[in-house]
Amino acid sequence: MKKELEPLIQLDDIYGVIAASTDGIIIESATRKEIDEETAAALTAKVSKEVADKTGIKRNVLSIIKGEKGYLIFIIKKDFVLGVIGGNDINLGEVKQILRKVAERIQGILSG
């Protein structure tokens, strides 16, 4: 499944990509910078669960969190969360488009 993450990790200013179960267990990850993957997976799952619970939308939610030093972008699917951590210079449109495609491919793998 690591090859499924390649289109995202190869984008400019992307530090890491993490696919995690909805309870924060890493399914697969790819990083270019030093990232605590387990913490990132747990936090992404926690935030995505809060978003899903508060909005009532349980899947196919794409969220962007902007911080001083970069972005956390994630999409919630039925059985997992796919998150991207990147710097301030990422191309949001490109990341969102590829994130959706990669999430669909991973969902197919996990369902199949």
C-alpha positions as MATLAB code, in Angstrom:
seq = 'MKKELEPLIQLDDIYGVIAASTDGIIIESATRKEIDEETAAALTAKVSKEVADKTGIKRNVLSIIKGEKGYLIFIIKKDFVLGVIGGNDINLGEVKQILRKVAERIQGILSG';
ca = [
       0.000    0.000    0.000;
       3.022    2.284    0.380;
       3.027    2.903   -3.380;
      -0.464    4.388   -3.057;
       0.998    7.199   -0.930;
       3.728    8.086   -3.445;
       1.695   10.640   -5.464;
       1.226   12.671   -2.264;
       4.660   12.358   -0.665;
       6.294   13.428   -3.939;
       4.493   16.789   -3.986;
       6.451   19.926   -3.134;
       6.641   20.863    0.564;
       4.901   17.684    1.802;
       6.534   16.328    4.966;
       4.467   13.219    5.538;
       1.416   11.195    4.568;
      -0.324    8.904    7.028;
      -3.179    6.464    6.534;
      -4.590    5.486    9.916;
      -7.571    3.607   11.240;
     -10.314    5.775   12.675;
      -8.918    4.997   16.125;
      -5.403    6.185   15.238;
      -3.528    2.971   14.397;
      -1.119    3.458   11.479;
      -2.083    1.519    8.368;
       0.711    2.959    6.232;
       2.887    6.048    6.170;
       5.529    7.814    4.146;
       7.640   10.731    5.371;
      10.352   13.061    4.101;
      10.968   14.869    7.396;
      11.311   13.678   10.972;
       7.710   13.180   12.098;
       6.408   11.215   15.064;
       4.117    9.106   12.913;
       2.246    7.455   15.783;
       1.417   10.794   17.392;
       0.465   12.286   14.026;
      -1.815    9.319   13.284;
      -3.474    9.500   16.695;
      -4.007   13.269   16.472;
      -5.335   13.092   12.917;
      -7.791   10.366   13.925;
      -8.874   12.321   17.012;
      -9.422   15.565   15.109;
     -11.218   13.790   12.269;
     -13.504   12.030   14.761;
     -14.360   15.370   16.380;
     -15.122   16.885   12.969;
     -17.311   13.919   12.035;
     -19.124   13.913   15.390;
     -19.747   17.664   15.435;
     -20.905   17.905   11.818;
     -22.760   14.597   11.668;
     -20.916   13.814    8.447;
     -19.117   10.553    9.034;
     -17.149   10.110    5.800;
     -15.801   11.862    2.744;
     -15.065   14.941    4.854;
     -11.994   16.825    3.697;
     -10.583   19.244    6.263;
      -7.738   21.725    6.133;
      -6.076   23.006    9.279;
      -3.657   25.883    8.762;
      -1.015   26.621   11.353;
       1.843   29.066   11.563;
       4.311   26.592   10.053;
       2.120   24.634    7.671;
      -0.920   22.491    7.076;
      -2.642   19.330    8.203;
      -5.049   18.175    5.520;
      -7.097   15.033    5.985;
      -9.981   13.138    4.516;
     -12.246   10.836    6.504;
     -13.300    7.627    4.781;
     -15.400    4.727    6.033;
     -12.601    2.728    7.653;
      -9.661    5.122    7.803;
      -8.332    8.657    7.767;
      -5.747    9.837    5.265;
      -3.702   12.824    6.414;
      -1.046   15.008    4.829;
       1.357   17.229    6.773;
       3.073   19.946    4.801;
       4.653   23.344    4.853;
       3.240   26.721    3.943;
       4.199   26.431    0.274;
       2.069   23.413   -0.642;
      -0.348   23.728   -3.542;
      -3.689   23.201   -1.767;
      -5.676   22.512   -4.932;
      -3.242   19.861   -6.103;
      -3.027   18.246   -2.665;
      -6.835   18.091   -2.309;
      -7.274   16.554   -5.752;
      -4.618   13.882   -5.243;
      -5.675   13.239   -1.623;
      -9.194   12.347   -2.785;
      -7.885    9.992   -5.506;
      -5.444    8.254   -3.176;
      -8.134    7.876   -0.495;
     -10.462    6.205   -3.002;
      -7.730    3.754   -4.045;
      -6.932    2.896   -0.428;
     -10.636    2.450    0.346;
     -10.826   -0.004   -2.560;
      -7.843   -1.959   -1.227;
      -9.238   -2.105    2.307;
     -12.723   -3.066    1.106;
     -11.578   -5.605   -1.436;
];
